[in-house]
Amino acid sequence: MNVVLVGYRGTGKSACGRLLAERLGLRVVSLDAEIQRKAGQPIPDIVAARGWPGFRDLEEEVVRDAAAGDGQVIDCGGGVVEREANFEVLRSAGPVIWLKATPATIVSRIQGDTQRPSLTGNKSFTDEVTEVLQRREPLYRRLAQHEIDTDSLAPAEIASQIVVWLGK
């Protein structure tokens, strides 16, 4: 069994994923970490060298590889929904859960994150989060079988809700 976590950066996927994996006896697969491992460089360097389309190509490969495994909590990067090809692959891997939060919560959680280059260029960080989230929300909603609003939840509470939803 796999469990797939999707959502924007700062919604709790990584922290919750570790706790969820521990509770369910699964291992965590961070797609961002796998992308960096495969490319041999950090995400900002991948994007600088290949552009966002090249990064998304690599992400698509890593999604296919991860989905072929079993016994995992798959922690997806926030933009995994940018490629339609990832939808069926992720759904076939296991239940997909969307962790969501408001732009204000996301900004407060990730404002100091330097692991990702800008997605929109010259906009303020808050404007970028708001714009990208508006574009991606319908995609997350279409992909996921379950949604959890993480604004006021700690990672352990999120993990507990997922365990209950899974019936474990």
C-alpha positions in Angstrom: 0.0 0.0 0.0 1.1 3.5 -0.8 -0.3 6.8 0.4 0.2 9.9 -1.8 0.4 13.4 -0.3 -0.1 16.4 -2.5 -0.4 20.1 -1.9 1.4 23.4 -2.0 4.7 23.9 -0.2 4.2 24.6 3.5 1.0 22.6 3.9 2.6 19.9 6.0 3.3 17.1 3.5 6.9 16.4 4.6 6.4 16.6 8.4 3.1 14.7 8.3 4.5 12.2 5.8 7.3 11.2 8.3 4.8 10.7 11.1 2.3 8.9 8.9 4.9 6.5 7.6 6.0 5.7 11.1 2.4 5.0 12.2 1.7 2.8 9.2 5.0 1.0 9.0 5.8 2.5 5.6 8.8 4.4 4.3 8.7 8.0 3.1 9.7 8.8 -0.5 10.2 12.6 -1.0 9.8 13.2 -4.7 11.8 16.5 -4.4 14.7 14.6 -2.7 14.5 11.9 -5.4 14.6 14.6 -8.1 17.7 16.2 -6.5 19.4 12.7 -6.1 18.7 11.8 -9.7 20.0 15.1 -11.1 22.9 15.3 -8.7 22.0 18.9 -7.8 19.6 21.1 -5.8 16.3 22.1 -7.3 17.3 25.8 -8.0 20.3 24.5 -10.0 18.1 22.1 -11.9 15.7 24.9 -12.8 18.5 27.2 -13.7 20.1 24.6 -16.0 17.0 23.0 -17.5 14.2 25.5 -16.9 10.9 24.6 -15.4 9.9 22.3 -18.3 13.1 20.3 -17.8 12.5 20.1 -14.1 8.9 18.9 -14.8 10.3 16.2 -17.2 12.6 14.9 -14.5 9.7 15.1 -11.9 7.5 13.0 -14.2 10.2 10.3 -14.4 10.5 10.3 -10.6 6.7 10.1 -10.2 6.6 7.0 -12.4 9.5 5.4 -10.5 8.0 6.1 -7.1 4.5 5.0 -8.1 5.9 1.6 -9.1 7.0 0.9 -5.5 4.9 -0.3 -2.6 4.8 0.4 1.2 5.4 4.1 0.9 4.2 7.5 1.8 4.9 9.5 -1.3 5.5 13.2 -0.5 5.0 15.0 -3.8 6.4 18.4 -4.7 3.8 21.1 -4.8 3.9 21.4 -8.6 3.3 17.7 -9.4 -0.1 18.7 -10.6 1.4 20.8 -13.3 1.6 17.7 -15.5 -1.5 15.8 -16.5 0.6 12.7 -17.0 1.2 12.5 -13.2 -2.5 12.2 -12.4 -3.2 8.6 -13.3 0.2 7.5 -12.2 -0.3 8.9 -8.7 -3.9 7.7 -8.5 -2.7 4.2 -9.4 -0.1 4.3 -6.6 -2.6 4.6 -3.8 -5.0 7.0 -2.2 -4.2 10.7 -2.9 -4.7 13.1 -0.1 -4.6 16.9 -0.6 -3.1 18.9 2.3 -4.3 22.4 1.9 -3.8 25.8 3.6 -4.6 29.4 3.0 -2.0 31.6 1.4 -1.4 33.5 4.7 -0.6 30.2 6.5 1.6 29.0 3.6 3.6 32.3 3.6 4.1 32.2 7.3 5.4 28.6 7.1 7.7 28.9 4.1 8.8 32.6 3.8 12.4 31.8 4.5 12.6 28.7 2.1 15.4 29.1 -0.4 15.0 25.6 -1.9 12.8 26.7 -4.8 13.2 29.4 -7.3 10.4 31.8 -8.1 7.5 30.4 -10.0 6.3 33.8 -11.3 9.3 36.0 -11.6 9.0 39.5 -10.2 6.0 39.2 -7.9 6.1 39.5 -4.1 6.3 36.2 -2.3 2.7 36.5 -1.0 1.4 37.4 -4.5 3.3 34.5 -6.0 1.8 32.0 -3.4 -1.7 33.4 -4.0 -1.4 33.3 -7.8 0.1 29.8 -8.0 -2.3 28.4 -5.4 -5.3 29.8 -7.3 -4.1 28.0 -10.5 -3.3 24.8 -8.7 -6.3 24.4 -6.4 -8.6 23.0 -9.0 -5.9 20.5 -10.1 -5.3 19.3 -6.5 -9.0 19.0 -6.0 -9.3 16.9 -9.3 -6.4 14.6 -8.3 -7.2 13.9 -4.7 -9.7 11.6 -3.1 -9.5 13.3 0.2 -8.7 16.9 1.5 -7.5 18.1 4.8 -7.3 21.8 5.8 -4.0 22.1 7.7 -4.2 25.7 8.7 -4.7 25.0 12.4 -3.4 21.5 12.6 0.0 20.1 13.8 1.6 17.4 11.7 0.6 14.7 14.2 -3.0 15.8 14.0 -2.9 15.7 10.2 -1.4 12.2 10.3 -4.1 11.1 12.7 -6.8 12.3 10.4 -5.3 10.4 7.5 -5.0 7.2 9.6 -8.7 7.5 10.5 -9.7 8.3 6.9 -7.7 5.2 5.7 -9.5 3.1 8.3 -6.3 1.9 9.9 
